[in-house]
Amino acid sequence: MALLALSLNGPAKFFNWGFISVSIPNLIMIGCIFVLFILALVIPFPTHKEDGK
């Protein structure tokens, strides 16, 4: 709940690495998307089990 109280009125902070400049909120979103992608590769899809046919 404490994260909901953050003020978003100010300018975003940026992460600079050489010629790459990414805002911190975008970097967090990229990280979340990457984690979801890895989970989609690792977690198996549900399958139907055969009844011993």
Biopython code that builds the backbone (N, CA, C, O; Angstrom):
import numpy as np
from Bio.PDB.StructureBuilder import StructureBuilder

atoms = [
    (1, "MET", "N", (0.824, -1.201, 0.000)),
    (1, "MET", "CA", (0.000, 0.000, 0.000)),
    (1, "MET", "C", (0.861, 1.255, 0.000)),
    (1, "MET", "O", (0.423, 2.306, -0.467)),
    (2, "ALA", "N", (2.073, 1.157, 0.515)),
    (2, "ALA", "CA", (2.933, 2.333, 0.572)),
    (2, "ALA", "C", (3.356, 2.770, -0.828)),
    (2, "ALA", "O", (3.615, 3.951, -1.057)),
    (3, "LEU", "N", (3.427, 1.818, -1.771)),
    (3, "LEU", "CA", (3.817, 2.187, -3.131)),
    (3, "LEU", "C", (2.745, 3.014, -3.829)),
    (3, "LEU", "O", (3.054, 3.781, -4.741)),
    (4, "LEU", "N", (1.501, 2.869, -3.418)),
    (4, "LEU", "CA", (0.423, 3.627, -4.031)),
    (4, "LEU", "C", (0.474, 5.101, -3.660)),
    (4, "LEU", "O", (-0.158, 5.924, -4.322)),
    (5, "ALA", "N", (1.216, 5.447, -2.612)),
    (5, "ALA", "CA", (1.278, 6.821, -2.142)),
    (5, "ALA", "C", (2.394, 7.625, -2.808)),
    (5, "ALA", "O", (2.624, 8.775, -2.434)),
    (6, "LEU", "N", (3.088, 7.048, -3.779)),
    (6, "LEU", "CA", (4.162, 7.767, -4.452)),
    (6, "LEU", "C", (3.600, 8.874, -5.343)),
    (6, "LEU", "O", (2.560, 8.710, -5.982)),
    (7, "SER", "N", (4.297, 9.983, -5.370)),
    (7, "SER", "CA", (3.892, 11.087, -6.231)),
    (7, "SER", "C", (4.500, 10.891, -7.621)),
    (7, "SER", "O", (5.712, 10.719, -7.755)),
    (8, "LEU", "N", (3.670, 10.918, -8.634)),
    (8, "LEU", "CA", (4.132, 10.736, -10.009)),
    (8, "LEU", "C", (4.150, 12.045, -10.778)),
    (8, "LEU", "O", (4.181, 12.038, -12.008)),
    (9, "ASN", "N", (4.130, 13.163, -10.075)),
    (9, "ASN", "CA", (4.085, 14.463, -10.738)),
    (9, "ASN", "C", (5.451, 14.942, -11.209)),
    (9, "ASN", "O", (5.521, 15.796, -12.093)),
    (10, "GLY", "N", (6.516, 14.431, -10.662)),
    (10, "GLY", "CA", (7.855, 14.880, -11.023)),
    (10, "GLY", "C", (8.371, 14.175, -12.266)),
    (10, "GLY", "O", (7.750, 13.232, -12.754)),
    (11, "PRO", "N", (9.495, 14.627, -12.774)),
    (11, "PRO", "CA", (10.086, 13.966, -13.941)),
    (11, "PRO", "C", (10.663, 12.606, -13.557)),
    (11, "PRO", "O", (11.086, 12.395, -12.421)),
    (12, "ALA", "N", (10.672, 11.706, -14.505)),
    (12, "ALA", "CA", (11.185, 10.358, -14.255)),
    (12, "ALA", "C", (12.701, 10.385, -14.169)),
    (12, "ALA", "O", (13.357, 11.202, -14.816)),
    (13, "LYS", "N", (13.247, 9.491, -13.370)),
    (13, "LYS", "CA", (14.693, 9.336, -13.290)),
    (13, "LYS", "C", (15.124, 8.392, -14.404)),
    (13, "LYS", "O", (14.376, 7.498, -14.802)),
    (14, "PHE", "N", (16.335, 8.600, -14.900)),
    (14, "PHE", "CA", (16.819, 7.820, -16.022)),
    (14, "PHE", "C", (18.043, 7.011, -15.644)),
    (14, "PHE", "O", (18.852, 7.429, -14.815)),
    (15, "PHE", "N", (18.169, 5.839, -16.266)),
    (15, "PHE", "CA", (19.332, 4.981, -16.133)),
    (15, "PHE", "C", (20.161, 5.173, -17.398)),
    (15, "PHE", "O", (19.692, 4.881, -18.498)),
    (16, "ASN", "N", (21.379, 5.657, -17.250)),
    (16, "ASN", "CA", (22.251, 5.904, -18.395)),
    (16, "ASN", "C", (23.383, 4.896, -18.396)),
    (16, "ASN", "O", (24.084, 4.719, -17.400)),
    (17, "TRP", "N", (23.546, 4.236, -19.543)),
    (17, "TRP", "CA", (24.612, 3.267, -19.707)),
    (17, "TRP", "C", (25.184, 3.449, -21.109)),
    (17, "TRP", "O", (24.662, 2.894, -22.076)),
    (18, "GLY", "N", (26.242, 4.219, -21.213)),
    (18, "GLY", "CA", (26.816, 4.532, -22.518)),
    (18, "GLY", "C", (25.851, 5.391, -23.309)),
    (18, "GLY", "O", (25.452, 6.465, -22.858)),
    (19, "PHE", "N", (25.476, 4.924, -24.483)),
    (19, "PHE", "CA", (24.521, 5.664, -25.315)),
    (19, "PHE", "C", (23.079, 5.259, -25.043)),
    (19, "PHE", "O", (22.163, 5.807, -25.656)),
    (20, "ILE", "N", (22.857, 4.300, -24.129)),
    (20, "ILE", "CA", (21.514, 3.836, -23.788)),
    (20, "ILE", "C", (20.988, 4.648, -22.616)),
    (20, "ILE", "O", (21.652, 4.766, -21.586)),
    (21, "SER", "N", (19.803, 5.203, -22.773)),
    (21, "SER", "CA", (19.153, 5.975, -21.723)),
    (21, "SER", "C", (17.710, 5.497, -21.601)),
    (21, "SER", "O", (16.912, 5.666, -22.523)),
    (22, "VAL", "N", (17.379, 4.895, -20.451)),
    (22, "VAL", "CA", (16.049, 4.326, -20.233)),
    (22, "VAL", "C", (15.517, 4.872, -18.920)),
    (22, "VAL", "O", (16.240, 4.934, -17.926)),
    (23, "SER", "N", (14.238, 5.269, -18.920)),
    (23, "SER", "CA", (13.651, 5.730, -17.669)),
    (23, "SER", "C", (13.452, 4.531, -16.739)),
    (23, "SER", "O", (13.243, 3.408, -17.197)),
    (24, "ILE", "N", (13.518, 4.779, -15.449)),
    (24, "ILE", "CA", (13.394, 3.710, -14.455)),
    (24, "ILE", "C", (12.040, 3.003, -14.554)),
    (24, "ILE", "O", (12.009, 1.774, -14.488)),
    (25, "PRO", "N", (10.905, 3.726, -14.712)),
    (25, "PRO", "CA", (9.626, 2.995, -14.867)),
    (25, "PRO", "C", (9.609, 2.076, -16.091)),
    (25, "PRO", "O", (9.067, 0.972, -16.025)),
    (26, "ASN", "N", (10.195, 2.518, -17.203)),
    (26, "ASN", "CA", (10.260, 1.653, -18.385)),
    (26, "ASN", "C", (11.183, 0.466, -18.147)),
    (26, "ASN", "O", (10.915, -0.635, -18.627)),
    (27, "LEU", "N", (12.262, 0.682, -17.414)),
    (27, "LEU", "CA", (13.175, -0.401, -17.105)),
    (27, "LEU", "C", (12.497, -1.448, -16.224)),
    (27, "LEU", "O", (12.735, -2.644, -16.392)),
    (28, "ILE", "N", (11.659, -1.011, -15.292)),
    (28, "ILE", "CA", (10.903, -1.941, -14.447)),
    (28, "ILE", "C", (9.918, -2.744, -15.291)),
    (28, "ILE", "O", (9.767, -3.949, -15.089)),
    (29, "MET", "N", (9.254, -2.090, -16.225)),
    (29, "MET", "CA", (8.303, -2.798, -17.102)),
    (29, "MET", "C", (9.021, -3.812, -17.988)),
    (29, "MET", "O", (8.518, -4.917, -18.192)),
    (30, "ILE", "N", (10.182, -3.453, -18.511)),
    (30, "ILE", "CA", (10.959, -4.386, -19.327)),
    (30, "ILE", "C", (11.351, -5.590, -18.488)),
    (30, "ILE", "O", (11.300, -6.720, -18.974)),
    (31, "GLY", "N", (11.741, -5.371, -17.236)),
    (31, "GLY", "CA", (12.085, -6.479, -16.341)),
    (31, "GLY", "C", (10.897, -7.387, -16.071)),
    (31, "GLY", "O", (11.041, -8.610, -16.062)),
    (32, "CYS", "N", (9.718, -6.800, -15.849)),
    (32, "CYS", "CA", (8.506, -7.604, -15.606)),
    (32, "CYS", "C", (8.140, -8.426, -16.832)),
    (32, "CYS", "O", (7.771, -9.594, -16.705)),
    (33, "ILE", "N", (8.235, -7.839, -18.002)),
    (33, "ILE", "CA", (7.926, -8.560, -19.238)),
    (33, "ILE", "C", (8.922, -9.700, -19.441)),
    (33, "ILE", "O", (8.543, -10.791, -19.868)),
    (34, "PHE", "N", (10.195, -9.445, -19.135)),
    (34, "PHE", "CA", (11.217, -10.489, -19.264)),
    (34, "PHE", "C", (10.925, -11.647, -18.316)),
    (34, "PHE", "O", (11.036, -12.808, -18.710)),
    (35, "VAL", "N", (10.555, -11.349, -17.076)),
    (35, "VAL", "CA", (10.234, -12.396, -16.100)),
    (35, "VAL", "C", (9.019, -13.197, -16.562)),
    (35, "VAL", "O", (9.025, -14.424, -16.467)),
    (36, "LEU", "N", (7.979, -12.531, -17.060)),
    (36, "LEU", "CA", (6.800, -13.243, -17.559)),
    (36, "LEU", "C", (7.141, -14.127, -18.754)),
    (36, "LEU", "O", (6.597, -15.224, -18.888)),
    (37, "PHE", "N", (8.029, -13.663, -19.617)),
    (37, "PHE", "CA", (8.450, -14.458, -20.769)),
    (37, "PHE", "C", (9.177, -15.719, -20.314)),
    (37, "PHE", "O", (8.919, -16.806, -20.831)),
    (38, "ILE", "N", (10.080, -15.579, -19.352)),
    (38, "ILE", "CA", (10.812, -16.744, -18.839)),
    (38, "ILE", "C", (9.846, -17.718, -18.162)),
    (38, "ILE", "O", (9.970, -18.930, -18.336)),
    (39, "LEU", "N", (8.881, -17.196, -17.388)),
    (39, "LEU", "CA", (7.896, -18.075, -16.749)),
    (39, "LEU", "C", (7.052, -18.805, -17.787)),
    (39, "LEU", "O", (6.716, -19.973, -17.593)),
    (40, "ALA", "N", (6.707, -18.141, -18.880)),
    (40, "ALA", "CA", (5.917, -18.788, -19.932)),
    (40, "ALA", "C", (6.704, -19.916, -20.592)),
    (40, "ALA", "O", (6.111, -20.888, -21.061)),
    (41, "LEU", "N", (8.023, -19.801, -20.634)),
    (41, "LEU", "CA", (8.830, -20.878, -21.201)),
    (41, "LEU", "C", (9.015, -22.043, -20.228)),
    (41, "LEU", "O", (9.120, -23.197, -20.645)),
    (42, "VAL", "N", (9.053, -21.739, -18.944)),
    (42, "VAL", "CA", (9.369, -22.755, -17.943)),
    (42, "VAL", "C", (8.135, -23.503, -17.463)),
    (42, "VAL", "O", (8.185, -24.722, -17.305)),
    (43, "ILE", "N", (7.035, -22.809, -17.229)),
    (43, "ILE", "CA", (5.825, -23.438, -16.701)),
    (43, "ILE", "C", (5.160, -24.242, -17.816)),
    (43, "ILE", "O", (4.852, -23.699, -18.877)),
    (44, "PRO", "N", (4.940, -25.528, -17.578)),
    (44, "PRO", "CA", (4.345, -26.349, -18.642)),
    (44, "PRO", "C", (2.845, -26.078, -18.799)),
    (44, "PRO", "O", (2.149, -25.711, -17.853)),
    (45, "PHE", "N", (2.389, -26.273, -20.017)),
    (45, "PHE", "CA", (0.957, -26.171, -20.276)),
    (45, "PHE", "C", (0.253, -27.381, -19.666)),
    (45, "PHE", "O", (0.836, -28.464, -19.603)),
    (46, "PRO", "N", (-0.996, -27.213, -19.215)),
    (46, "PRO", "CA", (-1.723, -28.387, -18.710)),
    (46, "PRO", "C", (-2.017, -29.354, -19.867)),
    (46, "PRO", "O", (-2.385, -28.935, -20.964)),
    (47, "THR", "N", (-1.851, -30.622, -19.605)),
    (47, "THR", "CA", (-2.094, -31.633, -20.634)),
    (47, "THR", "C", (-3.139, -32.618, -20.134)),
    (47, "THR", "O", (-3.368, -32.753, -18.932)),
    (48, "HIS", "N", (-3.756, -33.290, -21.065)),
    (48, "HIS", "CA", (-4.716, -34.331, -20.720)),
    (48, "HIS", "C", (-3.965, -35.628, -20.499)),
    (48, "HIS", "O", (-3.170, -36.053, -21.338)),
    (49, "LYS", "N", (-4.224, -36.249, -19.366)),
    (49, "LYS", "CA", (-3.568, -37.531, -19.091)),
    (49, "LYS", "C", (-4.411, -38.651, -19.645)),
    (49, "LYS", "O", (-5.636, -38.653, -19.521)),
    (50, "GLU", "N", (-3.743, -39.594, -20.252)),
    (50, "GLU", "CA", (-4.455, -40.717, -20.838)),
    (50, "GLU", "C", (-4.870, -41.691, -19.741)),
    (50, "GLU", "O", (-4.190, -41.813, -18.721)),
    (51, "ASP", "N", (-5.974, -42.375, -19.951)),
    (51, "ASP", "CA", (-6.512, -43.295, -18.960)),
    (51, "ASP", "C", (-5.972, -44.711, -19.145)),
    (51, "ASP", "O", (-6.680, -45.675, -18.854)),
    (52, "GLY", "N", (-4.762, -44.856, -19.612)),
    (52, "GLY", "CA", (-4.152, -46.175, -19.765)),
    (52, "GLY", "C", (-4.593, -46.890, -21.025)),
    (52, "GLY", "O", (-4.612, -48.121, -21.040)),
    (53, "LYS", "N", (-4.935, -46.200, -22.048)),
    (53, "LYS", "CA", (-5.372, -46.845, -23.301)),
    (53, "LYS", "C", (-4.228, -47.499, -24.006)),
    (53, "LYS", "O", (-4.414, -48.086, -25.072)),
]
sb = StructureBuilder()
sb.init_structure("model")
sb.init_model(0)
sb.init_chain("A")
sb.init_seg("    ")
for serial, (resi, resn, name, xyz) in enumerate(atoms, 1):
    if name == "N":
        sb.init_residue(resn, " ", resi, " ")
    sb.init_atom(name, np.array(xyz, "f"), 0.0, 1.0, " ", f" {name:<3s}", serial, name[0])
structure = sb.get_structure()
